[in-house]
Amino acid sequence: MRVRMKIKISGTRDGQGWPDRGGEIDLPDDEAEQLLRYGAAETVTEPEPDTTDEGEGEGEQEPQDTDPDPAPEEPDEETATAPNTAETRPRSRRKA
């Protein structure tokens, strides 16, 4: 199953580094489904781009639409700022 990473995972898989956030990787179904459950990846639904040289140079190619105002990327979950939820206890005062 082909998935697109939503977070950056440190370390390696089969001796290769994990793709960066937004990168795609083919994984066994059970491994991909685990990443999907954890929200670490999303299923790639569009087909991979055709990289064959078929028809190159024949006729004119149509211009591809590009988004002039792309949406801003969300910060990585690893670097996102979380609220401080640590409990603090009052400091005891020493009597001199």
Residue pairs with C-beta under 8 A, 6 or more apart in sequence:
1 26
1 27
1 28
1 29
1 32
1 33
1 43
2 24
2 25
2 26
2 27
2 32
2 43
2 44
2 48
3 24
3 25
3 27
3 32
3 35
3 36
3 41
3 42
3 43
3 44
4 22
4 23
4 24
4 41
4 42
4 43
4 44
5 18
5 19
5 20
5 21
5 22
5 23
5 24
5 25
5 35
5 40
5 41
6 21
6 39
6 40
6 41
6 42
6 77
7 21
7 40
7 76
7 77
7 78
8 18
8 20
8 21
8 76
8 78
9 18
9 40
10 18
11 17
11 18
12 18
13 25
18 25
19 25
21 73
21 76
22 73
24 44
27 35
32 41
32 43
35 41
36 42
36 43
74 80
